[in-house]
Amino acid sequence: MRRFGGQKAQEIEWLIQTLPITLVEANKEPTREAARVKVTRPMAYADCFAVALARIKKTELYTGDPEFKLVEKGIKIVGL
């Protein structure tokens, strides 16, 4: 929105809503797991939530962000 304006942001929001994405509530379980990651790794808190969700769901985490190499032993990282 900062870069391209409100109209473009709305278009992107609509596009995202058409994708097969499931929103997951940041309730107690993922928040606690994200906090455990944050305490042990110097990662952004939002990234810790991604790690937490991958652990909880026992699934792979797809990313190109090299910061996730910090947690490679705990979950399977795809795309590094």
Residue, then its C-alpha position, 0 to 999 in steps of 0.5 A: m500500500r505504501r509503495f503502490g497505493g490503496q487500489k493495488a493493495q485491494e487488488i492483491e488482497w482479492l487475489i490472496q483471497t482466491l488462493p487455497i490458503t487457510l488462516v490459522e488463529a494465533n491462539k495459545e498453542p502457536t503463540r506459546e510455541a512461537a515464544r519458545v522459538k523466539v527465546t532460543r533463536p534470534m529470529a523475527y517474531a513473525d518468523c517464529f510463528a511460521v516455525a511454530l505452525a510447521r512444528i504443530k502441523k508437522t509439515e514443511l516450511y517453504t521459504g527462501d529466507p536464509e534466517f530459517k537455517l537457524v531452525e533446520k534441525g527442528i523442522k524440514i525447510v524447503g527452498l533454502 
